[in-house]
């Protein structure tokens, strides 16, 4: 995952699924993590955690575009 670096604002634009568990569109707060596990064929891994408000605390979606 990496080490926490900073809070930042990100623009999102995705369709909401029927259950409403998605980011929708607009500006969101995100947690940036960098300098994670080193990949054998590339850079250190990093993570961007995008936050949204809801009634319950839960993880809606996890996506790893590419590992390395």
Beta strands, then each sheet from edge to edge (+ up, - down):
strand 1: 3-13
strand 2: 25-34
strand 3: 47-50
sheet 1: 1+ 2- 3+
end
